[in-house]
Amino acid sequence: MSKVDEIKTEIERLPKEELTELVRWLSEKDWERWDEEIKADSEAGKLDFLVREALDAKDKGTLKDL
């Protein structure tokens, strides 16, 4: 049995309140990793095309308000 399978088995045994707490914690961890990826991509210039697209749309008058 893999470690992940063991963890899944233990999760199945959690009371509802503890499962809710775990889900919240996992969600926060997921968002933290996402934020780190976005920051790294931004610093590496991988998102520069988005700025160019927005500026181009602004120049053309096709930029939409959010």
N, C-alpha and C positions, 0 to 999 in steps of 0.2 A: 504494500500500500504506500502510495507516495505521500509526501508531507502535505500536499494540497488536499488530497483525499482525507487525510486525518483531520485537517482543519475544517473541511466541509462537514465531516461527521460531528465534530464538536460544536460547530455553529448550529447544526440541526437540533442540538440538545439545549441551546440557550433559551432562557425565558424571554418572553416578548420584549420586556424593557431592555434587557441586555442586548438583544438583537438590534433593537432600534438604536441603541448607543453605538454598537459596532458599525451599523450602516452609516450613521452620521460621521463617525471617525473615518471610515473608508472613503466616503464622499469628499471629506475635507482633504485627505491625502491625495486623492485623484485630482482635485482642483489645484493643489499645491504643485503637483508634477506638471499639470497643464500650464500653469503660470510660469514655471521654470523653462518649459519648452518654448513658450511664446517669447519670453525674455531672451533666451539664447538665439532663437531664430531672428528676432529683431536686431540684436547686436551683430549677428552675422550678415545682416543685410537681406535676409531671405524674404522679408516682408516689404521691402522697398517698393515693389511693384504695386502694392496697394495704395501707397501714397501717390505714386505716379498716376494710377487710374483715377483716384479721387481728384487730383489736380486737373487732369485732362477733362473729366466730367464737369468740373467747376468752370473751366475755360469755355467749354461748349454750352454751358448753361443747362446741362442735364443732371446736375447733382441734386439728389433728392434729400429733403429734410427727414430726419429720423423722428 
